[in-house]
Amino acid sequence: MLITPGSKWRIEGFRDDVSRTFSRKLFSLGLVPGALIEIVRLAPLGDPAEVRVRHTSYALRKADLALLQLAAVTEEASQ
């Protein structure tokens, strides 16, 4: 998966190895299946990434993003 600024993704679920506690934390942040996330920008060394979910921005490590099952969203599908 190529995380680049401006790309949009739909959360399809979580990987099987995500702990229950961490998945609850992701849920509390709005990172739920079906949510649309946008990569706003990357830190100078590439980690963390600023992501926007439902008009709220978060800084997430790429390791945390890797725990999400994401599907790329095209411009037509996001409107």
HTML snippet that shows the backbone in 3Dmol.js (N, CA, C, O; Angstrom):
<script src="https://3Dmol.org/build/3Dmol-min.js"></script>
<div id="view" style="width:600px;height:400px;position:relative"></div>
<script>
const pdb = `
ATOM      1  N   MET A   1       0.847  -1.169   0.000  1.00  0.00           N
ATOM      2  CA  MET A   1       0.000   0.000   0.000  1.00  0.00           C
ATOM      3  C   MET A   1       0.893   1.234   0.000  1.00  0.00           C
ATOM      4  O   MET A   1       1.819   1.341   0.804  1.00  0.00           O
ATOM      5  N   LEU A   2       0.611   2.154  -0.900  1.00  0.00           N
ATOM      6  CA  LEU A   2       1.414   3.362  -1.046  1.00  0.00           C
ATOM      7  C   LEU A   2       0.677   4.525  -0.398  1.00  0.00           C
ATOM      8  O   LEU A   2      -0.298   5.042  -0.944  1.00  0.00           O
ATOM      9  N   ILE A   3       1.154   4.924   0.768  1.00  0.00           N
ATOM     10  CA  ILE A   3       0.557   6.044   1.496  1.00  0.00           C
ATOM     11  C   ILE A   3       1.214   7.326   1.004  1.00  0.00           C
ATOM     12  O   ILE A   3       2.397   7.558   1.257  1.00  0.00           O
ATOM     13  N   THR A   4       0.455   8.153   0.307  1.00  0.00           N
ATOM     14  CA  THR A   4       0.967   9.422  -0.202  1.00  0.00           C
ATOM     15  C   THR A   4      -0.002  10.536   0.168  1.00  0.00           C
ATOM     16  O   THR A   4      -1.206  10.297   0.266  1.00  0.00           O
ATOM     17  N   PRO A   5       0.501  11.742   0.373  1.00  0.00           N
ATOM     18  CA  PRO A   5      -0.389  12.859   0.677  1.00  0.00           C
ATOM     19  C   PRO A   5      -1.446  13.041  -0.403  1.00  0.00           C
ATOM     20  O   PRO A   5      -1.148  12.985  -1.596  1.00  0.00           O
ATOM     21  N   GLY A   6      -2.670  13.258   0.024  1.00  0.00           N
ATOM     22  CA  GLY A   6      -3.776  13.447  -0.900  1.00  0.00           C
ATOM     23  C   GLY A   6      -4.532  12.173  -1.229  1.00  0.00           C
ATOM     24  O   GLY A   6      -5.621  12.234  -1.800  1.00  0.00           O
ATOM     25  N   SER A   7      -3.976  11.019  -0.882  1.00  0.00           N
ATOM     26  CA  SER A   7      -4.675   9.766  -1.185  1.00  0.00           C
ATOM     27  C   SER A   7      -5.791   9.522  -0.182  1.00  0.00           C
ATOM     28  O   SER A   7      -5.704   9.924   0.979  1.00  0.00           O
ATOM     29  N   LYS A   8      -6.836   8.860  -0.647  1.00  0.00           N
ATOM     30  CA  LYS A   8      -7.996   8.574   0.197  1.00  0.00           C
ATOM     31  C   LYS A   8      -8.202   7.071   0.267  1.00  0.00           C
ATOM     32  O   LYS A   8      -8.003   6.354  -0.713  1.00  0.00           O
ATOM     33  N   TRP A   9      -8.604   6.610   1.441  1.00  0.00           N
ATOM     34  CA  TRP A   9      -8.747   5.184   1.704  1.00  0.00           C
ATOM     35  C   TRP A   9     -10.024   4.928   2.495  1.00  0.00           C
ATOM     36  O   TRP A   9     -10.456   5.768   3.284  1.00  0.00           O
ATOM     37  N   ARG A  10     -10.615   3.778   2.279  1.00  0.00           N
ATOM     38  CA  ARG A  10     -11.766   3.348   3.066  1.00  0.00           C
ATOM     39  C   ARG A  10     -11.305   2.201   3.955  1.00  0.00           C
ATOM     40  O   ARG A  10     -10.653   1.262   3.498  1.00  0.00           O
ATOM     41  N   ILE A  11     -11.659   2.296   5.239  1.00  0.00           N
ATOM     42  CA  ILE A  11     -11.284   1.248   6.184  1.00  0.00           C
ATOM     43  C   ILE A  11     -12.223   0.064   5.986  1.00  0.00           C
ATOM     44  O   ILE A  11     -13.442   0.199   6.092  1.00  0.00           O
ATOM     45  N   GLU A  12     -11.647  -1.085   5.699  1.00  0.00           N
ATOM     46  CA  GLU A  12     -12.446  -2.291   5.482  1.00  0.00           C
ATOM     47  C   GLU A  12     -12.471  -3.179   6.715  1.00  0.00           C
ATOM     48  O   GLU A  12     -13.331  -4.051   6.837  1.00  0.00           O
ATOM     49  N   GLY A  13     -11.543  -2.964   7.619  1.00  0.00           N
ATOM     50  CA  GLY A  13     -11.479  -3.763   8.840  1.00  0.00           C
ATOM     51  C   GLY A  13     -10.100  -3.651   9.460  1.00  0.00           C
ATOM     52  O   GLY A  13      -9.316  -2.765   9.121  1.00  0.00           O
ATOM     53  N   PHE A  14      -9.822  -4.567  10.375  1.00  0.00           N
ATOM     54  CA  PHE A  14      -8.537  -4.595  11.068  1.00  0.00           C
ATOM     55  C   PHE A  14      -7.852  -5.926  10.790  1.00  0.00           C
ATOM     56  O   PHE A  14      -8.512  -6.926  10.507  1.00  0.00           O
ATOM     57  N   ARG A  15      -6.544  -5.933  10.871  1.00  0.00           N
ATOM     58  CA  ARG A  15      -5.821  -7.194  10.742  1.00  0.00           C
ATOM     59  C   ARG A  15      -6.166  -8.086  11.925  1.00  0.00           C
ATOM     60  O   ARG A  15      -6.603  -7.604  12.971  1.00  0.00           O
ATOM     61  N   ASP A  16      -5.970  -9.369  11.756  1.00  0.00           N
ATOM     62  CA  ASP A  16      -6.321 -10.331  12.798  1.00  0.00           C
ATOM     63  C   ASP A  16      -5.453 -10.213  14.040  1.00  0.00           C
ATOM     64  O   ASP A  16      -5.884 -10.596  15.128  1.00  0.00           O
ATOM     65  N   ASP A  17      -4.244  -9.693  13.900  1.00  0.00           N
ATOM     66  CA  ASP A  17      -3.335  -9.632  15.045  1.00  0.00           C
ATOM     67  C   ASP A  17      -3.464  -8.342  15.872  1.00  0.00           C
ATOM     68  O   ASP A  17      -2.621  -8.084  16.730  1.00  0.00           O
ATOM     69  N   VAL A  18      -4.494  -7.537  15.631  1.00  0.00           N
ATOM     70  CA  VAL A  18      -4.724  -6.319  16.414  1.00  0.00           C
ATOM     71  C   VAL A  18      -5.340  -6.718  17.754  1.00  0.00           C
ATOM     72  O   VAL A  18      -6.318  -7.464  17.804  1.00  0.00           O
ATOM     73  N   SER A  19      -4.754  -6.211  18.835  1.00  0.00           N
ATOM     74  CA  SER A  19      -5.298  -6.536  20.156  1.00  0.00           C
ATOM     75  C   SER A  19      -6.664  -5.877  20.339  1.00  0.00           C
ATOM     76  O   SER A  19      -6.973  -4.860  19.718  1.00  0.00           O
ATOM     77  N   ARG A  20      -7.449  -6.467  21.185  1.00  0.00           N
ATOM     78  CA  ARG A  20      -8.791  -5.943  21.451  1.00  0.00           C
ATOM     79  C   ARG A  20      -8.727  -4.530  22.034  1.00  0.00           C
ATOM     80  O   ARG A  20      -9.540  -3.671  21.691  1.00  0.00           O
ATOM     81  N   THR A  21      -7.763  -4.302  22.910  1.00  0.00           N
ATOM     82  CA  THR A  21      -7.595  -2.984  23.521  1.00  0.00           C
ATOM     83  C   THR A  21      -7.259  -1.932  22.472  1.00  0.00           C
ATOM     84  O   THR A  21      -7.827  -0.840  22.475  1.00  0.00           O
ATOM     85  N   PHE A  22      -6.332  -2.263  21.573  1.00  0.00           N
ATOM     86  CA  PHE A  22      -5.939  -1.295  20.556  1.00  0.00           C
ATOM     87  C   PHE A  22      -7.062  -1.060  19.557  1.00  0.00           C
ATOM     88  O   PHE A  22      -7.241   0.066  19.092  1.00  0.00           O
ATOM     89  N   SER A  23      -7.823  -2.096  19.216  1.00  0.00           N
ATOM     90  CA  SER A  23      -8.938  -1.900  18.284  1.00  0.00           C
ATOM     91  C   SER A  23      -9.999  -0.993  18.914  1.00  0.00           C
ATOM     92  O   SER A  23     -10.636  -0.208  18.211  1.00  0.00           O
ATOM     93  N   ARG A  24     -10.191  -1.095  20.214  1.00  0.00           N
ATOM     94  CA  ARG A  24     -11.127  -0.179  20.898  1.00  0.00           C
ATOM     95  C   ARG A  24     -10.635   1.259  20.825  1.00  0.00           C
ATOM     96  O   ARG A  24     -11.428   2.183  20.645  1.00  0.00           O
ATOM     97  N   LYS A  25      -9.327   1.447  20.963  1.00  0.00           N
ATOM     98  CA  LYS A  25      -8.757   2.792  20.848  1.00  0.00           C
ATOM     99  C   LYS A  25      -8.994   3.351  19.438  1.00  0.00           C
ATOM    100  O   LYS A  25      -9.373   4.512  19.281  1.00  0.00           O
ATOM    101  N   LEU A  26      -8.770   2.526  18.429  1.00  0.00           N
ATOM    102  CA  LEU A  26      -9.015   2.962  17.059  1.00  0.00           C
ATOM    103  C   LEU A  26     -10.488   3.317  16.859  1.00  0.00           C
ATOM    104  O   LEU A  26     -10.806   4.316  16.214  1.00  0.00           O
ATOM    105  N   PHE A  27     -11.383   2.503  17.409  1.00  0.00           N
ATOM    106  CA  PHE A  27     -12.814   2.791  17.314  1.00  0.00           C
ATOM    107  C   PHE A  27     -13.142   4.127  17.964  1.00  0.00           C
ATOM    108  O   PHE A  27     -13.936   4.899  17.426  1.00  0.00           O
ATOM    109  N   SER A  28     -12.535   4.411  19.125  1.00  0.00           N
ATOM    110  CA  SER A  28     -12.825   5.665  19.826  1.00  0.00           C
ATOM    111  C   SER A  28     -12.352   6.885  19.037  1.00  0.00           C
ATOM    112  O   SER A  28     -12.870   7.985  19.224  1.00  0.00           O
ATOM    113  N   LEU A  29     -11.364   6.691  18.151  1.00  0.00           N
ATOM    114  CA  LEU A  29     -10.872   7.781  17.308  1.00  0.00           C
ATOM    115  C   LEU A  29     -11.694   7.941  16.030  1.00  0.00           C
ATOM    116  O   LEU A  29     -11.462   8.867  15.253  1.00  0.00           O
ATOM    117  N   GLY A  30     -12.650   7.045  15.812  1.00  0.00           N
ATOM    118  CA  GLY A  30     -13.461   7.113  14.601  1.00  0.00           C
ATOM    119  C   GLY A  30     -12.915   6.276  13.469  1.00  0.00           C
ATOM    120  O   GLY A  30     -13.429   6.339  12.353  1.00  0.00           O
ATOM    121  N   LEU A  31     -11.880   5.487  13.733  1.00  0.00           N
ATOM    122  CA  LEU A  31     -11.301   4.616  12.714  1.00  0.00           C
ATOM    123  C   LEU A  31     -12.068   3.294  12.732  1.00  0.00           C
ATOM    124  O   LEU A  31     -11.599   2.288  13.264  1.00  0.00           O
ATOM    125  N   VAL A  32     -13.243   3.326  12.143  1.00  0.00           N
ATOM    126  CA  VAL A  32     -14.149   2.178  12.132  1.00  0.00           C
ATOM    127  C   VAL A  32     -14.324   1.694  10.695  1.00  0.00           C
ATOM    128  O   VAL A  32     -14.131   2.467   9.757  1.00  0.00           O
ATOM    129  N   PRO A  33     -14.684   0.430  10.513  1.00  0.00           N
ATOM    130  CA  PRO A  33     -14.924  -0.061   9.152  1.00  0.00           C
ATOM    131  C   PRO A  33     -15.962   0.802   8.425  1.00  0.00           C
ATOM    132  O   PRO A  33     -17.017   1.123   8.973  1.00  0.00           O
ATOM    133  N   GLY A  34     -15.647   1.162   7.206  1.00  0.00           N
ATOM    134  CA  GLY A  34     -16.519   2.011   6.404  1.00  0.00           C
ATOM    135  C   GLY A  34     -16.127   3.477   6.418  1.00  0.00           C
ATOM    136  O   GLY A  34     -16.576   4.246   5.568  1.00  0.00           O
ATOM    137  N   ALA A  35     -15.290   3.878   7.380  1.00  0.00           N
ATOM    138  CA  ALA A  35     -14.875   5.281   7.468  1.00  0.00           C
ATOM    139  C   ALA A  35     -13.888   5.609   6.354  1.00  0.00           C
ATOM    140  O   ALA A  35     -13.090   4.767   5.940  1.00  0.00           O
ATOM    141  N   LEU A  36     -13.959   6.834   5.883  1.00  0.00           N
ATOM    142  CA  LEU A  36     -13.065   7.327   4.843  1.00  0.00           C
ATOM    143  C   LEU A  36     -11.946   8.105   5.509  1.00  0.00           C
ATOM    144  O   LEU A  36     -12.212   8.996   6.317  1.00  0.00           O
ATOM    145  N   ILE A  37     -10.699   7.787   5.186  1.00  0.00           N
ATOM    146  CA  ILE A  37      -9.568   8.546   5.720  1.00  0.00           C
ATOM    147  C   ILE A  37      -8.800   9.160   4.555  1.00  0.00           C
ATOM    148  O   ILE A  37      -8.714   8.585   3.470  1.00  0.00           O
ATOM    149  N   GLU A  38      -8.250  10.332   4.806  1.00  0.00           N
ATOM    150  CA  GLU A  38      -7.442  11.026   3.811  1.00  0.00           C
ATOM    151  C   GLU A  38      -6.059  11.259   4.401  1.00  0.00           C
ATOM    152  O   GLU A  38      -5.935  11.700   5.544  1.00  0.00           O
ATOM    153  N   ILE A  39      -5.035  10.968   3.636  1.00  0.00           N
ATOM    154  CA  ILE A  39      -3.667  11.238   4.070  1.00  0.00           C
ATOM    155  C   ILE A  39      -3.386  12.703   3.755  1.00  0.00           C
ATOM    156  O   ILE A  39      -3.334  13.093   2.588  1.00  0.00           O
ATOM    157  N   VAL A  40      -3.207  13.506   4.787  1.00  0.00           N
ATOM    158  CA  VAL A  40      -3.005  14.943   4.605  1.00  0.00           C
ATOM    159  C   VAL A  40      -1.550  15.238   4.269  1.00  0.00           C
ATOM    160  O   VAL A  40      -1.257  15.910   3.280  1.00  0.00           O
ATOM    161  N   ARG A  41      -0.642  14.735   5.096  1.00  0.00           N
ATOM    162  CA  ARG A  41       0.790  14.944   4.848  1.00  0.00           C
ATOM    163  C   ARG A  41       1.599  13.941   5.661  1.00  0.00           C
ATOM    164  O   ARG A  41       1.096  13.291   6.578  1.00  0.00           O
ATOM    165  N   LEU A  42       2.862  13.844   5.290  1.00  0.00           N
ATOM    166  CA  LEU A  42       3.799  12.963   5.982  1.00  0.00           C
ATOM    167  C   LEU A  42       4.853  13.820   6.671  1.00  0.00           C
ATOM    168  O   LEU A  42       5.177  14.910   6.201  1.00  0.00           O
ATOM    169  N   ALA A  43       5.385  13.329   7.780  1.00  0.00           N
ATOM    170  CA  ALA A  43       6.491  13.998   8.451  1.00  0.00           C
ATOM    171  C   ALA A  43       7.715  13.967   7.531  1.00  0.00           C
ATOM    172  O   ALA A  43       7.772  13.145   6.616  1.00  0.00           O
ATOM    173  N   PRO A  44       8.685  14.840   7.758  1.00  0.00           N
ATOM    174  CA  PRO A  44       9.852  14.903   6.875  1.00  0.00           C
ATOM    175  C   PRO A  44      10.558  13.561   6.647  1.00  0.00           C
ATOM    176  O   PRO A  44      11.069  13.321   5.553  1.00  0.00           O
ATOM    177  N   LEU A  45      10.596  12.697   7.642  1.00  0.00           N
ATOM    178  CA  LEU A  45      11.241  11.400   7.472  1.00  0.00           C
ATOM    179  C   LEU A  45      10.231  10.310   7.101  1.00  0.00           C
ATOM    180  O   LEU A  45      10.579   9.130   7.058  1.00  0.00           O
ATOM    181  N   GLY A  46       8.985  10.701   6.833  1.00  0.00           N
ATOM    182  CA  GLY A  46       7.984   9.754   6.365  1.00  0.00           C
ATOM    183  C   GLY A  46       7.116   9.127   7.440  1.00  0.00           C
ATOM    184  O   GLY A  46       6.185   8.389   7.116  1.00  0.00           O
ATOM    185  N   ASP A  47       7.387   9.394   8.697  1.00  0.00           N
ATOM    186  CA  ASP A  47       6.606   8.797   9.767  1.00  0.00           C
ATOM    187  C   ASP A  47       6.580   9.753  10.939  1.00  0.00           C
ATOM    188  O   ASP A  47       7.658  10.159  11.372  1.00  0.00           O
ATOM    189  N   PRO A  48       5.464  10.143  11.483  1.00  0.00           N
ATOM    190  CA  PRO A  48       4.101   9.661  11.256  1.00  0.00           C
ATOM    191  C   PRO A  48       3.430  10.369  10.083  1.00  0.00           C
ATOM    192  O   PRO A  48       4.005  11.246   9.437  1.00  0.00           O
ATOM    193  N   ALA A  49       2.193   9.954   9.838  1.00  0.00           N
ATOM    194  CA  ALA A  49       1.375  10.562   8.788  1.00  0.00           C
ATOM    195  C   ALA A  49       0.209  11.291   9.458  1.00  0.00           C
ATOM    196  O   ALA A  49      -0.371  10.803  10.428  1.00  0.00           O
ATOM    197  N   GLU A  50      -0.121  12.458   8.927  1.00  0.00           N
ATOM    198  CA  GLU A  50      -1.326  13.145   9.393  1.00  0.00           C
ATOM    199  C   GLU A  50      -2.485  12.632   8.551  1.00  0.00           C
ATOM    200  O   GLU A  50      -2.461  12.707   7.323  1.00  0.00           O
ATOM    201  N   VAL A  51      -3.501  12.109   9.234  1.00  0.00           N
ATOM    202  CA  VAL A  51      -4.683  11.597   8.543  1.00  0.00           C
ATOM    203  C   VAL A  51      -5.910  12.360   9.020  1.00  0.00           C
ATOM    204  O   VAL A  51      -5.982  12.795  10.169  1.00  0.00           O
ATOM    205  N   ARG A  52      -6.870  12.514   8.121  1.00  0.00           N
ATOM    206  CA  ARG A  52      -8.121  13.184   8.456  1.00  0.00           C
ATOM    207  C   ARG A  52      -9.243  12.159   8.383  1.00  0.00           C
ATOM    208  O   ARG A  52      -9.428  11.481   7.372  1.00  0.00           O
ATOM    209  N   VAL A  53      -9.986  12.063   9.481  1.00  0.00           N
ATOM    210  CA  VAL A  53     -11.129  11.161   9.578  1.00  0.00           C
ATOM    211  C   VAL A  53     -12.297  11.978  10.105  1.00  0.00           C
ATOM    212  O   VAL A  53     -12.255  12.493  11.223  1.00  0.00           O
ATOM    213  N   ARG A  54     -13.344  12.092   9.288  1.00  0.00           N
ATOM    214  CA  ARG A  54     -14.560  12.815   9.711  1.00  0.00           C
ATOM    215  C   ARG A  54     -14.250  14.191  10.299  1.00  0.00           C
ATOM    216  O   ARG A  54     -14.687  14.511  11.404  1.00  0.00           O
ATOM    217  N   HIS A  55     -13.503  14.992   9.564  1.00  0.00           N
ATOM    218  CA  HIS A  55     -13.174  16.384   9.907  1.00  0.00           C
ATOM    219  C   HIS A  55     -12.269  16.521  11.129  1.00  0.00           C
ATOM    220  O   HIS A  55     -12.190  17.601  11.713  1.00  0.00           O
ATOM    221  N   THR A  56     -11.592  15.455  11.521  1.00  0.00           N
ATOM    222  CA  THR A  56     -10.646  15.491  12.625  1.00  0.00           C
ATOM    223  C   THR A  56      -9.324  14.941  12.132  1.00  0.00           C
ATOM    224  O   THR A  56      -9.284  13.928  11.433  1.00  0.00           O
ATOM    225  N   SER A  57      -8.232  15.619  12.501  1.00  0.00           N
ATOM    226  CA  SER A  57      -6.908  15.178  12.074  1.00  0.00           C
ATOM    227  C   SER A  57      -6.178  14.477  13.210  1.00  0.00           C
ATOM    228  O   SER A  57      -6.261  14.883  14.369  1.00  0.00           O
ATOM    229  N   TYR A  58      -5.454  13.407  12.852  1.00  0.00           N
ATOM    230  CA  TYR A  58      -4.650  12.642  13.794  1.00  0.00           C
ATOM    231  C   TYR A  58      -3.288  12.396  13.176  1.00  0.00           C
ATOM    232  O   TYR A  58      -3.149  12.355  11.954  1.00  0.00           O
ATOM    233  N   ALA A  59      -2.281  12.234  14.025  1.00  0.00           N
ATOM    234  CA  ALA A  59      -0.964  11.784  13.570  1.00  0.00           C
ATOM    235  C   ALA A  59      -0.864  10.308  13.930  1.00  0.00           C
ATOM    236  O   ALA A  59      -0.913   9.941  15.104  1.00  0.00           O
ATOM    237  N   LEU A  60      -0.725   9.472  12.916  1.00  0.00           N
ATOM    238  CA  LEU A  60      -0.625   8.030  13.136  1.00  0.00           C
ATOM    239  C   LEU A  60       0.683   7.505  12.563  1.00  0.00           C
ATOM    240  O   LEU A  60       1.103   7.888  11.471  1.00  0.00           O
ATOM    241  N   ARG A  61       1.314   6.622  13.322  1.00  0.00           N
ATOM    242  CA  ARG A  61       2.510   5.967  12.825  1.00  0.00           C
ATOM    243  C   ARG A  61       2.131   5.029  11.693  1.00  0.00           C
ATOM    244  O   ARG A  61       1.009   4.524  11.643  1.00  0.00           O
ATOM    245  N   LYS A  62       3.061   4.802  10.793  1.00  0.00           N
ATOM    246  CA  LYS A  62       2.795   3.882   9.689  1.00  0.00           C
ATOM    247  C   LYS A  62       2.536   2.473  10.214  1.00  0.00           C
ATOM    248  O   LYS A  62       1.792   1.710   9.598  1.00  0.00           O
ATOM    249  N   ALA A  63       3.147   2.122  11.351  1.00  0.00           N
ATOM    250  CA  ALA A  63       2.902   0.806  11.945  1.00  0.00           C
ATOM    251  C   ALA A  63       1.438   0.674  12.365  1.00  0.00           C
ATOM    252  O   ALA A  63       0.853  -0.404  12.256  1.00  0.00           O
ATOM    253  N   ASP A  64       0.849   1.771  12.845  1.00  0.00           N
ATOM    254  CA  ASP A  64      -0.571   1.750  13.225  1.00  0.00           C
ATOM    255  C   ASP A  64      -1.461   1.704  11.991  1.00  0.00           C
ATOM    256  O   ASP A  64      -2.475   1.006  11.982  1.00  0.00           O
ATOM    257  N   LEU A  65      -1.092   2.438  10.956  1.00  0.00           N
ATOM    258  CA  LEU A  65      -1.853   2.390   9.706  1.00  0.00           C
ATOM    259  C   LEU A  65      -1.816   0.999   9.088  1.00  0.00           C
ATOM    260  O   LEU A  65      -2.777   0.570   8.449  1.00  0.00           O
ATOM    261  N   ALA A  66      -0.699   0.294   9.283  1.00  0.00           N
ATOM    262  CA  ALA A  66      -0.565  -1.050   8.727  1.00  0.00           C
ATOM    263  C   ALA A  66      -1.512  -2.041   9.398  1.00  0.00           C
ATOM    264  O   ALA A  66      -1.764  -3.113   8.849  1.00  0.00           O
ATOM    265  N   LEU A  67      -2.040  -1.705  10.576  1.00  0.00           N
ATOM    266  CA  LEU A  67      -2.984  -2.581  11.267  1.00  0.00           C
ATOM    267  C   LEU A  67      -4.385  -2.498  10.674  1.00  0.00           C
ATOM    268  O   LEU A  67      -5.252  -3.314  10.985  1.00  0.00           O
ATOM    269  N   LEU A  68      -4.597  -1.496   9.812  1.00  0.00           N
ATOM    270  CA  LEU A  68      -5.898  -1.321   9.176  1.00  0.00           C
ATOM    271  C   LEU A  68      -5.905  -1.999   7.813  1.00  0.00           C
ATOM    272  O   LEU A  68      -4.905  -1.984   7.095  1.00  0.00           O
ATOM    273  N   GLN A  69      -7.032  -2.589   7.466  1.00  0.00           N
ATOM    274  CA  GLN A  69      -7.221  -3.107   6.117  1.00  0.00           C
ATOM    275  C   GLN A  69      -7.869  -1.982   5.322  1.00  0.00           C
ATOM    276  O   GLN A  69      -9.020  -1.618   5.564  1.00  0.00           O
ATOM    277  N   LEU A  70      -7.114  -1.433   4.367  1.00  0.00           N
ATOM    278  CA  LEU A  70      -7.565  -0.267   3.615  1.00  0.00           C
ATOM    279  C   LEU A  70      -7.792  -0.601   2.158  1.00  0.00           C
ATOM    280  O   LEU A  70      -7.116  -1.457   1.588  1.00  0.00           O
ATOM    281  N   ALA A  71      -8.755   0.087   1.561  1.00  0.00           N
ATOM    282  CA  ALA A  71      -9.013  -0.022   0.130  1.00  0.00           C
ATOM    283  C   ALA A  71      -8.934   1.386  -0.447  1.00  0.00           C
ATOM    284  O   ALA A  71      -9.527   2.321   0.091  1.00  0.00           O
ATOM    285  N   ALA A  72      -8.205   1.530  -1.536  1.00  0.00           N
ATOM    286  CA  ALA A  72      -8.060   2.837  -2.186  1.00  0.00           C
ATOM    287  C   ALA A  72      -9.414   3.322  -2.695  1.00  0.00           C
ATOM    288  O   ALA A  72     -10.232   2.541  -3.180  1.00  0.00           O
ATOM    289  N   VAL A  73      -9.626   4.625  -2.573  1.00  0.00           N
ATOM    290  CA  VAL A  73     -10.872   5.246  -3.013  1.00  0.00           C
ATOM    291  C   VAL A  73     -10.543   6.184  -4.165  1.00  0.00           C
ATOM    292  O   VAL A  73      -9.640   7.014  -4.061  1.00  0.00           O
ATOM    293  N   THR A  74     -11.271   6.050  -5.251  1.00  0.00           N
ATOM    294  CA  THR A  74     -11.088   6.964  -6.381  1.00  0.00           C
ATOM    295  C   THR A  74     -11.908   8.216  -6.139  1.00  0.00           C
ATOM    296  O   THR A  74     -12.806   8.222  -5.297  1.00  0.00           O
ATOM    297  N   GLU A  75     -11.606   9.263  -6.865  1.00  0.00           N
ATOM    298  CA  GLU A  75     -12.337  10.527  -6.715  1.00  0.00           C
ATOM    299  C   GLU A  75     -13.821  10.378  -6.975  1.00  0.00           C
ATOM    300  O   GLU A  75     -14.628  10.983  -6.270  1.00  0.00           O
ATOM    301  N   GLU A  76     -14.206   9.585  -7.974  1.00  0.00           N
ATOM    302  CA  GLU A  76     -15.625   9.413  -8.301  1.00  0.00           C
ATOM    303  C   GLU A  76     -16.367   8.738  -7.155  1.00  0.00           C
ATOM    304  O   GLU A  76     -17.509   9.091  -6.861  1.00  0.00           O
ATOM    305  N   ALA A  77     -15.722   7.765  -6.504  1.00  0.00           N
ATOM    306  CA  ALA A  77     -16.386   7.004  -5.449  1.00  0.00           C
ATOM    307  C   ALA A  77     -16.507   7.795  -4.152  1.00  0.00           C
ATOM    308  O   ALA A  77     -17.376   7.496  -3.333  1.00  0.00           O
ATOM    309  N   SER A  78     -15.651   8.807  -3.947  1.00  0.00           N
ATOM    310  CA  SER A  78     -15.670   9.544  -2.689  1.00  0.00           C
ATOM    311  C   SER A  78     -16.666  10.692  -2.692  1.00  0.00           C
ATOM    312  O   SER A  78     -16.891  11.304  -1.648  1.00  0.00           O
ATOM    313  N   GLN A  79     -17.264  10.998  -3.827  1.00  0.00           N
ATOM    314  CA  GLN A  79     -18.195  12.137  -3.894  1.00  0.00           C
ATOM    315  C   GLN A  79     -19.615  11.715  -3.685  1.00  0.00           C
ATOM    316  O   GLN A  79     -20.518  12.552  -3.711  1.00  0.00           O
TER     317      GLN A  79
END
`;
const viewer = $3Dmol.createViewer("view");
viewer.addModel(pdb, "pdb");
viewer.setStyle({}, {cartoon: {color: "spectrum"}});
viewer.zoomTo();
viewer.render();
</script>
